[in-house]
Every structure is written in structure tokens, then in C-alpha cells.
Amino acid sequence: MPLPRSILAPGTLGDLDLRLVAGAWPDDIAGEVFISTSDVATAGRHAFFGDGWMIRLSLQPGSHGAPADAFAWRARLLDTPSRRLREACPDAFTTRAYGTSSPFGFSNAANTAPLPWGDRLFATWDVGRPVELDPVTLEVLGEVGQKDSWGPDPFGHPVLPMVSSTAHPAVDPERGCLWTVRSNPMTGELAVLRWDGAGTEMRRWPLEGVTLPQSMHTVGQTRDWLVLVDCAFRADPNEVLGLGERSVTTFVDEPVFLIRKDELEATPSGQPVTPRAVLRVGPETNHYYGVWDDADGIRLVLEHTIDTDLAMALRADDVDAWGRPVDPALVGMYVHPMHQGAVTEVLIDPDRGTVTVESRFEDPTRAWAVQLSALDWSVEAQAAPTVHHQLFTGFRPDAICQRALDLYAERVDRDALPAEEIPAHLVTLTRGGLTPKGSHTFAPDDYATSPCFVPRNPGATPGRSRYAPAEPGGTDGWIVVPVLHDDGFRVELFDAGDVSRGPIATLAAPGGATVPFLIHSAWMPRAVPSDPTIERLRFADDLDEHAVATLPDELADAVWRVATA
């Protein structure tokens, strides 16, 4: 069951009309699924660092220009300021171990996650500002927050600042704002920021006494708290500076910083705030989610990426876990997990500073390598979630290299690795126990990715998307799962109340078309044109004439051409 060799194929994203090839498409499904991914052609040594793509899959046939019997899959390469400058001055940009740099500064790839906020859509990345898109045209409307309001760039980039932020900011449904963070990659200093959805300024509070040891991929929240967990992506100075081989491993546990929202709001912007508590959790995690109701404490579900080094990518000279030369088609793919996955529910008492593990799920025979999950993001479901839909990638020896096994030799026993490959597995776990409620194992040669929960829509008719869930919590609806395969990709639809039935409907691309790896997905009830009356940041307004003047004349001219186009 090798990874699809088309998973990094360049030029395989574009507009497609998908057609139903199996099962029956429900009448009461509606809305749009958005998917982010990275442009392979501009990624360089690591597939995660290419310019951003945004894909919109319409869940009702005949939408957005598709024939009446087809479903519109529409993909756009995001026309960010970074992308436009690269097109204007391609020779000025250099791919690095982590990202792309230039005399202008550091490119914002905006390639990791779609972030819905009402009828608005944003694309996010861990080392860049969120980028707002028009949900219909997928055109870039502007980056979020004037660069100086994010805090000083430690590298002094003249045009494109390095904003070490998070791919998963938190939209606060009660305060009507966006919570995010920025860290200093040199010192580990961390700040919390708030954006109210309009204008160019962010409010910013440095966190006193906090040092971030690795990075910040997710911002978790409850009604009263922000929960910040250090994530298992660790940069290596050797690689950053080009001094040699990767020599560091990710940490096996990580700090948790708890900050009360009302304390932030009572403090003037720019003034430091001290976290109420600093705790530790483990093993490693990238994604975690809080229960909105925090009257009895802070409840989190943690998705553990154990012995997973996302900073490592396969190279042409690598040998895989079973001693075979790495297929050239996979060069640049991230090194896949060297350990089974796990999901844990914990209860944090912020006053006592304690963490209690309440339940844990792991299954070494099927649930290998946590990938992504599908959640009901309604306020009702976040207050009282009933299930957690988790996708596991499987054991993929052709995407694990001996170089990684050598580096993690103290933590990973080669002899304990599975003797056979393990396919992808989707499991529904009950909240408050994490017992399996249902599961589905994919075919051995499928690569399932980017699951997305879609709530049932009893009022769905063509051209309408009225969200009215009967039973919020994660079972009254569907799970959409794109499945990659060298014979053509497809989209499988599962009943969220019973994934054990297998896919109830399947969409497929015409002519066996393939798509490259996909990252995160999100659902929106509709796609409508952006509101032109909202004040947004223009690239031209973010420029400092004196800083631009430090560039060579031809590069400075390119900046002003892009800014005034």
C-alpha cells in the first residue's frame, strides 16, 4: 500500500467537475467545503512550504458553474503580496529548510488551513498573517493586521515580515473577535493578539515569564480561557543556517499556558500579562480542542502526534523504514509518524494547576499515526460535544526514512515497528470516555486526508444553505473525506452517526484526475461575495517608504508596481 506517487505531482490542481459514481447523495446536505494546501512547484525541499492553494468543493450539484449533475471543485493559487512579488522577481526568492526568503523578507505561504468566520473566509499559516479571501472568487482581499501592530519583526525585513503565528487562530463567538499569537523565533517570547474583524490594528499583550520551546500551531479556547499548548514542530538551527544535518528531536511533552480572556481585555494593549497557570501535558501534540463550557474546569481533547517530526522531509538520498531507496516521487514529503497515534481527554483545574487524564484512546493494530479530525464547530456542539471523529493516516514505511529512525533511536525501536503496513482508519470516539462508536478502514492503497464535518441541513434546496442542526454534537450530519489514489482521487461521504456503514456516496474526478496532498479543511454553510464595506489592510498601506528604499532599485520598483497594481 505505497503512498500515491501522485501525492507531490506538480500541476495537478485546477477546476474539476466531480460526479457521483457510487451511492446516493443526500437531499439535506448543503454548503461548501474549503481545503488548503501547498503549491508543490514552489515548495522547495519541504512540501509544506509552497505558496498557498485554496479549494472549494460545493456540496450541491450545479453550483458555481458545474453542470446540473456535477459538483464544483474549484482551486485557486492565492495571489498574496508574497506570491505577486515572487512572480515579479523570481530570481530574488530562495527556498530554505523552512520556507522561502528574499531581500523583501519572508514569504507568507498561507497554505495550511481555511478559517471561516461567519460569511468570511481566511487562509492561515504558522509563519504568516491570516489572509482574507473572497469565498466565491477565492481572490485575496488582504492580510490581517498592519505589520507593526503584530510587534517588531526580529529580523527587520523591509517588506514581508516574518510573523511566527499559528495556523489555527480561534474565532470567539461571544466576543466577536479573533484570538491569535505571535512568537519570537529567536528568543521564544510569546504574545497574544486580538483582532475585532475590521480595520488594520491588532491589540497585543506580551506574555510575561513565558518562553516557547518549539512553536504554536493551535490556539485553544473555552468561554473564559485561552489555552496555548506548545506544539511538536521544532526548528533546528543547523538546518536554518545551513550548517549541517538535523540534530534535534521534538520534545515528548510540552508546556500549557492558561490566560483568562477578561484579564487580557482589562489590560491596555502593549502591556504584559502573566498566565494564570503554566502546566505540562504529553505526549506530543499539534491539535487540541477545548469544551466551551468551562464552569467545572478546562476540558481538552488532545490529538497526540507521537514521534512525528514534521520538520523533516524525505530526501533523494534517503532509505525508507524497510531499507528501500526512497521513491523520487516522494522527495519533499514530510516524514510520517514513527509511532501509533493516541487521543486523550484531560480536565485542567486552573486554580489548583492540575491536569487529570480522564480517558485515552489508542489502537496499535489500526489507529497508527494521528492525522486530522472532523468536528462540529457550532456553539452548541462546542459547549457539549458528544463525539470526536479522528482520522489516522496508517503506518507508511515508504514515508519514514532511516535518517529519522537514527535521530529518534532512543525513542523509536525499529524492531517494534509493524511488520506489515497499516491502512488509514476513521474512528468516531464518544466524548467522556473516548470509546469507539464506529469505525471504517480504508483500502490499502488509499490515502485518506482532510476530514470535514458537515451538519445536516433539513431546509437545503438548490441555492440555499440554512443551517439548522437537530442534534448538535457531531453525529447529525456527514463526514467528507477526500481520498488520494494514483488511479484518480475521490471524495467519500460518511454518515457521521454511523461511519461503520462505510461511504454512503462517492464523488470522483473525470478521467482519473489526481490531486496532491491536502492539508486542512473546513465547512461553511454558504459562499457569498465579500462585503466591500469592511475596512481591510491594503498592501500599499503596509509599506514603509524608508524601508523599501533600502532595497536595490529594481526590487524597490517591483514593490511599488505590485502595491499599485
C-alpha positions as CSV (number, residue, x, y, z in Angstrom):
1,M,0.0,0.0,0.0
2,P,2.5,2.6,-1.0
3,L,1.8,6.3,-0.8
4,P,0.2,7.6,-4.0
5,R,3.1,8.6,-6.2
6,S,1.0,11.5,-7.5
7,I,0.9,13.0,-4.0
8,L,3.6,15.6,-4.9
9,A,2.9,15.8,-8.6
10,P,3.1,19.4,-9.8
11,G,0.4,20.9,-12.0
12,T,-2.4,18.6,-10.7
13,L,-4.6,21.3,-9.0
14,G,-7.3,23.0,-11.0
15,D,-11.0,23.2,-11.6
16,L,-12.9,19.9,-11.8
17,D,-16.5,18.8,-12.0
18,L,-16.9,15.8,-9.8
19,R,-19.6,13.3,-10.5
20,L,-21.5,10.8,-8.3
21,V,-20.1,7.3,-9.0
22,A,-21.5,5.3,-6.1
23,G,-24.3,5.5,-3.5
24,A,-26.9,8.2,-3.2
25,W,-26.2,11.9,-2.5
26,P,-28.4,13.1,0.4
27,D,-31.0,15.8,-0.3
28,D,-30.4,17.5,3.0
29,I,-26.8,18.4,2.6
30,A,-25.6,21.9,1.6
31,G,-22.8,24.3,1.9
32,E,-19.1,24.4,0.9
33,V,-16.1,22.6,2.0
34,F,-12.8,24.6,1.8
35,I,-9.4,22.9,1.7
36,S,-6.0,24.4,2.0
37,T,-2.8,23.0,0.6
38,S,0.7,23.9,-0.6
39,D,1.9,24.6,-4.1
40,V,4.4,21.8,-4.9
41,A,6.1,23.8,-7.6
42,T,7.3,26.5,-5.1
43,A,7.7,24.3,-2.0
44,G,11.5,23.6,-2.3
45,R,12.9,21.0,0.0
46,H,9.8,20.5,2.1
47,A,6.3,20.1,0.7
48,F,4.7,22.2,3.5
49,F,6.4,25.4,2.4
50,G,4.9,26.2,-1.1
51,D,2.6,29.0,-1.9
52,G,-1.0,28.5,-0.7
53,W,-3.8,27.0,-2.7
54,M,-7.5,27.2,-1.6
55,I,-10.0,24.7,-2.9
56,R,-13.8,25.0,-2.7
57,L,-16.0,21.9,-3.0
58,S,-19.7,22.7,-3.4
59,L,-21.9,20.1,-1.8
60,Q,-24.9,20.7,-4.0
61,P,-24.7,19.8,-7.7
62,G,-25.0,22.5,-10.3
63,S,-23.3,25.2,-8.2
64,H,-20.6,27.6,-9.2
65,G,-20.7,26.8,-12.9
66,A,-20.8,23.0,-12.7
67,P,-23.3,21.0,-14.8
68,A,-26.6,20.1,-13.1
69,D,-25.3,16.6,-12.3
70,A,-21.8,17.6,-11.2
71,F,-20.2,19.1,-8.1
72,A,-17.8,22.0,-8.5
73,W,-14.3,21.5,-7.3
74,R,-12.6,25.0,-7.7
75,A,-9.0,25.6,-6.9
76,R,-7.0,28.9,-6.8
77,L,-3.4,29.7,-6.2
78,L,-3.6,32.6,-3.8
79,D,-2.4,35.9,-5.2
80,T,-0.8,37.2,-1.9
81,P,1.7,40.0,-1.9
82,S,4.4,37.4,-1.4
83,R,3.2,35.5,-4.5
84,R,3.0,38.6,-6.6
85,L,6.5,39.7,-5.6
86,R,7.8,36.2,-6.4
87,E,6.2,36.4,-9.9
88,A,7.7,39.9,-10.4
89,C,11.2,38.9,-9.2
90,P,11.5,35.1,-9.3
91,D,15.3,35.1,-9.0
92,A,15.1,37.1,-5.7
93,F,13.4,34.2,-3.9
94,T,15.3,31.3,-2.3
95,T,13.8,28.2,-0.7
96,R,15.2,27.3,2.7
97,A,14.8,24.4,5.1
98,Y,11.7,26.1,6.4
99,G,10.0,28.4,4.0
100,T,11.2,30.9,1.4
101,S,13.2,34.1,1.9
102,S,14.1,37.1,-0.2
103,P,15.5,40.6,0.1
104,F,11.9,41.6,0.6
105,G,11.6,39.4,3.6
106,F,9.9,36.1,4.4
107,S,7.1,34.7,2.2
108,N,3.7,34.2,3.7
109,A,2.6,30.8,2.3
110,A,-1.0,30.9,3.7
111,N,-1.3,27.3,2.8
112,T,-2.4,25.3,5.9
113,A,-6.0,25.9,7.0
114,P,-9.2,27.6,5.9
115,L,-10.7,29.6,8.7
116,P,-14.4,30.5,8.4
117,W,-15.8,33.4,10.3
118,G,-19.5,33.9,9.6
119,D,-19.6,34.6,5.8
120,R,-15.9,35.5,5.7
121,L,-13.0,33.1,4.8
122,F,-9.4,33.3,5.8
123,A,-6.3,31.2,4.8
124,T,-3.8,30.7,7.6
125,W,-0.2,29.5,8.1
126,D,2.1,29.1,11.1
127,V,4.7,31.7,9.9
128,G,2.4,34.4,8.4
129,R,-0.5,36.6,9.0
130,P,-4.0,35.2,8.1
131,V,-5.1,36.2,4.6
132,E,-8.7,37.0,3.9
133,L,-10.3,35.6,0.7
134,D,-13.5,36.2,-1.2
135,P,-15.4,32.9,-0.7
136,V,-16.8,33.0,-4.2
137,T,-13.8,34.1,-6.3
138,L,-11.1,32.9,-3.9
139,E,-9.3,36.2,-4.6
140,V,-7.0,37.7,-1.9
141,L,-8.6,40.6,-0.1
142,G,-5.7,41.4,2.2
143,E,-3.6,40.2,5.1
144,V,-4.9,40.6,8.7
145,G,-3.3,43.3,10.8
146,Q,-0.9,46.0,10.0
147,K,2.6,44.5,10.4
148,D,3.8,46.9,13.2
149,S,0.7,46.1,15.3
150,W,1.8,42.4,15.4
151,G,5.0,43.6,17.1
152,P,8.5,44.1,15.8
153,D,10.0,41.8,13.2
154,P,13.1,40.4,14.9
155,F,14.9,40.2,11.5
156,G,13.9,43.7,10.3
157,H,12.5,42.6,6.9
158,P,11.8,45.7,4.8
159,V,8.5,44.5,3.1
160,L,7.5,40.9,4.1
161,P,7.7,40.5,7.9
162,M,8.2,37.1,9.5
163,V,5.1,36.6,11.7
164,S,5.6,33.4,13.6
165,S,1.9,32.9,14.5
166,T,-0.5,30.0,14.3
167,A,-2.3,28.1,11.6
168,H,-5.3,27.8,13.9
169,P,-6.4,31.1,15.5
170,A,-9.6,31.0,17.5
171,V,-12.8,32.8,16.5
172,D,-14.6,33.8,19.6
173,P,-18.4,33.5,19.0
174,E,-19.3,35.6,22.1
175,R,-16.7,38.4,22.0
176,G,-16.9,38.6,18.2
177,C,-13.1,38.6,17.8
178,L,-10.2,36.6,16.6
179,W,-7.6,35.4,19.1
180,T,-4.1,34.6,17.8
181,V,-0.5,34.6,18.9
182,R,2.9,35.7,17.8
183,S,6.2,34.3,19.0
184,N,9.8,35.4,18.5
185,P,11.7,32.5,16.9
186,M,15.0,33.8,18.3
187,T,14.0,34.2,22.0
188,G,10.8,32.2,22.4
189,E,8.9,35.2,23.7
190,L,5.2,34.9,23.1
191,A,2.3,37.4,22.8
192,V,-1.4,37.1,22.5
193,L,-3.3,39.2,20.0
194,R,-6.9,40.2,19.4
195,W,-8.5,41.4,16.1
196,D,-12.0,42.6,16.0
197,G,-12.6,41.7,12.4
198,A,-12.3,45.2,10.8
199,G,-9.5,47.8,10.5
200,T,-5.8,47.3,10.4
201,E,-4.8,47.3,14.0
202,M,-4.3,44.4,16.4
203,R,-4.4,44.6,20.2
204,R,-1.3,42.8,21.6
205,W,-0.2,41.6,25.0
206,P,3.2,40.1,25.7
207,L,3.1,37.1,28.0
208,E,5.4,37.7,31.0
209,G,7.7,35.0,32.1
210,V,6.8,32.8,29.1
211,T,9.3,31.0,26.8
212,L,8.0,28.9,23.9
213,P,10.4,26.0,23.4
214,Q,9.1,24.9,20.0
215,S,6.2,26.6,18.2
216,M,2.5,27.3,18.4
217,H,0.2,25.5,15.9
218,T,-3.1,25.9,17.7
219,V,-4.9,28.4,19.9
220,G,-7.4,26.6,22.1
221,Q,-10.2,28.4,23.9
222,T,-13.2,28.0,26.3
223,R,-15.7,30.7,27.2
224,D,-13.3,32.3,29.7
225,W,-9.9,31.0,28.8
226,L,-7.3,30.9,26.1
227,V,-5.3,27.6,26.2
228,L,-1.9,27.7,24.5
229,V,0.0,24.4,24.1
230,D,3.5,24.3,22.7
231,C,3.4,22.0,19.6
232,A,5.7,19.4,18.3
233,F,7.3,21.3,15.4
234,R,10.9,22.2,16.3
235,A,13.3,24.1,14.1
236,D,16.9,23.1,14.0
237,P,19.5,26.0,13.9
238,N,21.8,23.7,11.9
239,E,19.1,23.5,9.1
240,V,18.1,27.1,9.4
241,L,21.7,28.3,8.9
242,G,22.7,25.5,6.5
243,L,25.4,24.2,8.9
244,G,24.7,20.5,8.7
245,E,22.3,17.7,9.3
246,R,19.2,17.9,11.6
247,S,20.4,17.1,15.1
248,V,17.4,17.9,17.4
249,T,14.3,15.9,18.2
250,T,10.8,17.1,19.2
251,F,10.1,17.2,22.9
252,V,8.0,14.4,24.5
253,D,5.9,16.8,26.5
254,E,5.1,20.5,26.4
255,P,4.1,23.5,28.4
256,V,0.5,24.7,28.6
257,F,-0.2,28.4,29.2
258,L,-3.6,29.4,30.6
259,I,-4.7,33.0,30.1
260,R,-8.1,34.5,31.2
261,K,-9.7,36.5,28.4
262,D,-11.1,39.1,30.7
263,E,-7.6,39.8,32.2
264,L,-6.4,40.5,28.6
265,E,-9.3,42.8,27.9
266,A,-8.7,44.7,31.1
267,T,-5.1,45.3,30.3
268,P,-4.0,48.1,27.9
269,S,-2.6,46.8,24.6
270,G,1.1,46.5,24.7
271,Q,1.3,45.8,28.4
272,P,2.4,42.4,29.6
273,V,0.0,39.8,31.0
274,T,1.1,36.9,33.2
275,P,-0.6,33.5,32.5
276,R,-2.7,32.3,35.4
277,A,-1.0,28.9,35.2
278,V,1.8,27.1,33.4
279,L,1.3,23.3,33.2
280,R,2.7,20.4,31.2
281,V,0.9,17.8,29.1
282,G,2.2,14.9,26.9
283,P,2.9,13.1,24.8
284,E,3.5,15.5,21.8
285,T,0.5,17.2,20.2
286,N,-0.3,19.6,17.4
287,H,-4.1,19.9,17.6
288,Y,-6.2,20.2,20.7
289,Y,-9.7,21.5,21.3
290,G,-11.5,22.9,24.4
291,V,-15.0,22.4,25.5
292,W,-16.7,25.9,25.5
293,D,-18.4,25.4,28.9
294,D,-15.6,25.8,31.5
295,A,-17.7,26.1,34.7
296,D,-16.2,22.8,36.0
297,G,-12.7,23.3,34.6
298,I,-11.0,23.3,31.3
299,R,-11.7,20.2,29.3
300,L,-9.4,19.4,26.3
301,V,-9.2,16.7,23.8
302,L,-5.5,16.3,22.7
303,E,-4.5,14.6,19.4
304,H,-1.0,13.1,20.1
305,T,1.5,13.2,17.2
306,I,3.9,10.8,18.9
307,D,7.4,10.5,17.4
308,T,6.3,12.6,14.5
309,D,8.9,15.1,13.2
310,L,7.0,17.4,10.8
311,A,10.1,19.5,10.2
312,M,11.8,16.5,8.4
313,A,11.2,15.9,4.8
314,L,12.3,12.9,2.6
315,R,15.4,13.4,0.5
316,A,16.7,11.8,-2.7
317,D,19.5,10.0,-0.8
318,D,17.1,8.6,1.9
319,V,16.4,4.9,2.6
320,D,13.0,4.1,3.9
321,A,12.0,2.2,7.0
322,W,12.2,-1.1,5.2
323,G,15.6,-0.5,3.7
324,R,14.5,0.6,0.2
325,P,15.6,3.7,-1.6
326,V,13.0,6.4,-1.2
327,D,11.0,6.8,-4.4
328,P,12.0,10.1,-6.2
329,A,8.3,10.9,-6.4
330,L,8.1,11.3,-2.6
331,V,11.1,13.6,-2.2
332,G,9.9,16.6,-0.2
333,M,7.1,14.8,1.6
334,Y,7.1,15.1,5.4
335,V,8.4,12.1,7.3
336,H,5.4,10.2,8.5
337,P,4.8,9.2,12.1
338,M,7.1,6.5,13.7
339,H,4.6,5.6,16.4
340,Q,0.9,4.8,16.8
341,G,-1.4,7.7,17.4
342,A,-3.4,8.5,20.5
343,V,-6.2,10.8,21.6
344,T,-6.6,11.9,25.3
345,E,-9.3,13.8,27.2
346,V,-7.9,15.9,30.1
347,L,-9.5,18.1,32.8
348,I,-7.5,21.1,33.9
349,D,-8.1,22.9,37.2
350,P,-6.6,26.3,36.5
351,D,-6.8,27.3,40.2
352,R,-5.0,24.3,41.5
353,G,-2.8,24.0,38.5
354,T,-3.5,20.3,37.9
355,V,-4.1,18.2,34.9
356,T,-6.2,15.0,35.2
357,V,-6.2,12.4,32.4
358,E,-9.8,11.2,32.2
359,S,-9.7,8.9,29.2
360,R,-7.4,7.8,26.3
361,F,-7.8,6.0,23.0
362,E,-5.1,4.1,21.2
363,D,-5.2,1.0,19.0
364,P,-1.8,-0.1,17.6
365,T,-3.4,-2.5,15.2
366,R,-5.4,0.1,13.3
367,A,-5.0,3.6,14.7
368,W,-1.5,4.3,13.6
369,A,-0.4,8.0,13.2
370,V,-2.9,10.7,14.1
371,Q,-3.7,12.8,11.1
372,L,-6.7,15.2,11.4
373,S,-10.1,15.3,12.9
374,A,-13.6,16.4,11.9
375,L,-15.6,18.5,14.5
376,D,-19.0,20.1,14.7
377,W,-18.0,23.8,15.2
378,S,-21.4,25.0,16.2
379,V,-21.5,26.8,19.6
380,E,-24.0,24.2,20.9
381,A,-21.6,21.3,19.9
382,Q,-18.6,23.0,21.4
383,A,-20.4,23.5,24.7
384,A,-21.4,19.9,24.9
385,P,-19.6,17.7,22.3
386,T,-20.8,14.2,22.0
387,V,-18.3,12.6,19.6
388,H,-14.8,13.2,18.1
389,H,-14.2,11.9,14.6
390,Q,-10.5,11.1,14.2
391,L,-8.6,10.0,11.1
392,F,-5.4,8.1,11.3
393,T,-3.0,8.0,8.3
394,G,-1.7,4.5,8.9
395,F,1.8,3.0,9.1
396,R,3.6,4.1,5.9
397,P,7.1,2.7,5.8
398,D,7.9,4.3,2.4
399,A,7.4,7.7,4.0
400,I,9.7,7.0,7.0
401,C,13.4,7.3,6.4
402,Q,16.3,5.6,8.2
403,R,17.7,9.1,8.9
404,A,14.7,9.8,11.1
405,L,14.9,6.5,12.8
406,D,18.6,7.1,13.6
407,L,17.7,10.5,15.0
408,Y,14.9,9.1,17.2
409,A,16.7,5.8,18.1
410,E,16.3,6.5,21.8
411,R,12.6,6.7,21.4
412,V,11.7,4.5,18.4
413,D,12.5,0.8,18.4
414,R,12.9,-0.3,14.8
415,D,12.1,-3.9,15.8
416,A,8.8,-2.8,17.3
417,L,7.6,-1.2,14.1
418,P,4.7,-3.1,12.5
419,A,5.7,-6.0,10.3
420,E,3.0,-5.0,7.8
421,E,1.7,-1.7,6.5
422,I,-1.5,-0.3,8.2
423,P,-4.1,1.5,6.1
424,A,-5.9,4.7,7.0
425,H,-8.6,4.4,9.6
426,L,-11.5,6.7,10.5
427,V,-13.0,6.2,14.0
428,T,-15.8,8.0,15.9
429,L,-15.0,8.3,19.6
430,T,-17.5,9.2,22.3
431,R,-16.6,12.2,24.4
432,G,-16.4,11.5,28.0
433,G,-14.7,8.1,27.6
434,L,-13.2,8.0,24.1
435,T,-14.8,4.6,23.4
436,P,-15.2,3.8,19.7
437,K,-18.7,4.3,18.5
438,G,-17.9,3.3,14.9
439,S,-15.0,3.0,12.5
440,H,-14.0,2.5,8.9
441,T,-10.8,1.2,7.5
442,F,-9.8,2.4,4.0
443,A,-8.5,0.3,1.2
444,P,-4.7,-0.5,1.5
445,D,-3.7,1.8,-1.4
446,D,-5.9,4.7,-0.4
447,Y,-4.5,7.8,1.3
448,A,-7.4,9.4,3.2
449,T,-6.9,13.0,4.3
450,S,-8.5,16.3,5.5
451,P,-11.9,15.0,7.0
452,C,-14.6,17.6,7.5
453,F,-17.8,17.5,9.5
454,V,-20.9,18.9,7.6
455,P,-24.1,19.4,9.7
456,R,-27.4,18.1,8.4
457,N,-29.5,20.8,6.7
458,P,-33.2,20.0,6.7
459,G,-34.0,23.1,4.7
460,A,-31.5,22.5,1.9
461,T,-32.7,23.4,-1.6
462,P,-30.6,24.5,-4.6
463,G,-29.1,27.9,-4.0
464,R,-29.9,27.8,-0.2
465,S,-27.9,26.7,2.8
466,R,-29.9,27.0,6.0
467,Y,-28.0,25.5,8.9
468,A,-30.5,24.0,11.4
469,P,-29.0,21.0,13.2
470,A,-31.4,18.9,15.1
471,E,-28.8,17.3,17.3
472,P,-25.6,19.3,17.6
473,G,-22.6,17.5,18.9
474,G,-21.1,15.8,15.9
475,T,-23.5,13.0,14.8
476,D,-26.3,14.7,13.0
477,G,-24.6,15.2,9.6
478,W,-21.8,13.8,7.5
479,I,-18.1,13.4,7.3
480,V,-16.5,14.4,4.0
481,V,-13.2,12.7,3.3
482,P,-11.0,13.3,0.2
483,V,-9.2,10.1,-0.7
484,L,-6.0,10.3,-2.8
485,H,-5.1,7.5,-5.2
486,D,-2.9,7.2,-8.3
487,D,-5.9,6.0,-10.3
488,G,-7.8,9.2,-9.5
489,F,-8.9,10.9,-6.4
490,R,-12.4,10.8,-5.0
491,V,-14.5,12.3,-2.2
492,E,-16.2,9.9,0.1
493,L,-19.2,10.9,2.2
494,F,-19.9,9.1,5.6
495,D,-22.9,9.3,7.9
496,A,-21.5,11.0,11.0
497,G,-23.8,9.0,13.2
498,D,-22.5,5.6,11.8
499,V,-19.2,5.7,10.0
500,S,-19.1,1.9,10.2
501,R,-21.6,1.8,7.3
502,G,-18.7,2.9,5.0
503,P,-19.2,5.7,2.5
504,I,-22.8,6.3,1.6
505,A,-21.8,8.3,-1.5
506,T,-18.7,8.8,-3.6
507,L,-17.7,11.6,-6.0
508,A,-14.9,11.1,-8.4
509,A,-12.8,13.3,-10.8
510,P,-13.2,12.8,-14.5
511,G,-10.5,10.9,-16.4
512,G,-8.8,9.6,-13.3
513,A,-7.5,13.1,-12.3
514,T,-5.3,13.2,-9.3
515,V,-4.6,15.9,-6.7
516,P,-1.6,16.4,-4.5
517,F,-1.6,16.1,-0.7
518,L,-4.2,18.2,1.1
519,I,-3.8,19.8,4.5
520,H,-6.8,21.2,6.5
521,S,-10.5,21.5,5.6
522,A,-13.4,23.5,6.9
523,W,-17.2,23.8,6.1
524,M,-19.2,26.9,5.5
525,P,-23.0,27.0,5.1
526,R,-22.7,29.1,2.0
527,A,-20.3,31.1,-0.2
528,V,-21.3,34.7,-0.8
529,P,-19.3,37.6,-2.2
530,S,-17.3,39.5,0.4
531,D,-18.6,42.7,2.0
532,P,-16.8,45.6,0.3
533,T,-17.6,48.0,3.1
534,I,-15.3,46.2,5.7
535,E,-12.1,48.1,6.2
536,R,-9.2,45.9,5.2
537,L,-5.4,46.2,5.1
538,R,-4.0,47.1,1.6
539,F,-0.5,46.0,0.8
540,A,0.4,49.6,-0.2
541,D,-0.7,50.9,3.2
542,D,1.6,48.3,4.9
543,L,4.8,49.7,3.3
544,D,7.3,52.0,4.8
545,E,9.0,54.2,2.2
546,H,12.3,54.3,4.0
547,A,12.4,50.5,4.4
548,V,11.6,49.9,0.7
549,A,14.3,52.4,-0.2
550,T,16.9,50.1,1.3
551,L,16.3,47.6,-1.5
552,P,18.1,47.7,-4.8
553,D,16.3,50.0,-7.2
554,E,14.9,47.2,-9.4
555,L,13.5,45.4,-6.3
556,A,12.0,48.6,-4.9
557,D,10.4,49.4,-8.2
558,A,8.8,45.9,-8.2
559,V,7.4,46.5,-4.7
560,W,5.7,49.7,-5.8
561,R,4.4,48.1,-9.0
562,V,2.8,45.3,-7.0
563,A,1.4,47.7,-4.4
564,T,-0.3,49.9,-7.0
565,A,-1.5,47.1,-9.4
